[in-house]
Every structure is written in C-alpha cells, then in structure tokens.
Amino acid sequence: MRNAVSVPANSADFLSNGGLERGTVVPAARSADMAEEDVAAYLFDLLVGARRLATSRKQRFLAYLIGMAVEEARLLTMGRSAVKGQKKSA
C-alpha cells in the first residue's frame, strides 16, 4: 500500500499507458499536514486517472466503482459528502 506522497515504481509506464496525466503534482507534505479539502482534491486527481486507465482497459465495472469514489472526492473538495446528504461539520 502506498501513502499519499509515494510514487509508483513504474510511474513512467503508468503515465504512458493512459494513467495520470503528465504534470500531476504529488504533494510534498504528509497528508496529516494537509487540509481535508486538499487531500480530497489530490485523491480526486488520482481517481480520475485510475478511472481513465480502467476505462481504457475495458474494465467497466471497476471504472464505475472508481467513478463513485471520484464523485465522493468531488463532493469532499466542496466540504460536503454523499453520506446521508450531510454537509461536513466544522
């Protein structure tokens, strides 16, 4: 398992095979030091790349599941969550 600051060993292969777009910035700060919205935005970017990769590999159900995680990450960047439709309490 990787943490938010590690890079896959084969990142060049991953990037060239339809994974994350080049120029994606991996945060230098540990996730504990980042604001929750920043972590959600970072995860959103990773998940979008993962969904593209799953789609390009014709893994439709996996792409769908990742899409659900993408939507939750998008909501979290706005300070909301799909869980019970509640806003995140401060």
C-alpha positions in Angstrom: 0.0 0.0 0.0 1.3 3.5 -0.9 0.7 6.6 1.1 -0.3 10.0 -0.5 3.3 11.0 -1.1 4.8 7.9 -2.7 5.1 7.4 -6.4 4.6 4.0 -8.1 7.8 2.3 -9.1 6.7 2.1 -12.7 5.2 5.6 -12.8 6.7 6.2 -16.3 4.9 3.2 -17.6 1.7 4.1 -15.8 1.8 7.7 -17.2 2.5 6.5 -20.8 -0.3 3.8 -20.7 -3.2 6.2 -20.1 -2.9 6.7 -16.3 -2.3 10.0 -14.7 -1.6 12.9 -17.0 1.9 14.2 -17.0 2.4 17.2 -14.8 0.4 15.8 -11.9 1.9 17.1 -8.8 2.5 14.8 -5.8 2.2 16.8 -2.7 5.4 17.1 -0.7 3.5 17.5 2.7 2.3 14.5 4.5 -1.5 14.0 4.3 -1.8 14.7 8.0 -0.5 18.3 7.4 -2.9 19.0 4.5 -6.3 20.5 4.8 -9.1 17.9 4.2 -10.2 19.7 1.0 -6.6 19.5 -0.3 -6.5 15.8 0.4 -9.8 15.3 -1.3 -8.6 17.3 -4.4 -5.4 15.2 -4.5 -7.4 12.0 -4.3 -9.9 13.3 -6.9 -7.0 13.7 -9.4 -5.6 10.2 -8.7 -9.0 8.7 -9.0 -9.7 10.4 -12.3 -6.5 8.9 -13.7 -7.4 5.5 -12.3 -10.8 5.7 -13.9 -9.3 6.6 -17.3 -6.9 3.7 -17.0 -9.7 1.2 -16.1 -11.9 2.5 -19.0 -9.0 2.2 -21.5 -8.5 -1.4 -20.3 -12.2 -2.1 -20.8 -12.7 -2.8 -17.1 -16.2 -1.3 -17.0 -17.3 -2.3 -13.5 -14.0 -1.2 -11.9 -14.3 2.2 -13.8 -17.9 2.5 -12.5 -16.8 1.9 -8.9 -13.9 4.3 -9.2 -16.4 6.8 -10.7 -18.4 6.6 -7.4 -15.2 7.4 -5.5 -14.5 10.3 -7.9 -17.9 11.7 -7.1 -17.4 11.4 -3.4 -14.0 13.1 -3.6 -15.5 15.9 -5.7 -18.1 16.5 -3.0 -15.5 16.4 -0.3 -13.5 19.1 -2.1 -16.6 21.3 -1.7 -16.9 20.4 2.0 -19.8 18.1 1.5 -20.3 14.3 1.4 -22.8 12.0 -0.2 -23.2 10.2 3.1 -26.7 11.0 4.2 -26.5 14.2 2.1 -25.0 16.0 5.1 -22.5 18.8 5.0 -19.3 18.2 6.8 -19.4 19.7 10.3 -16.6 22.1 11.1 
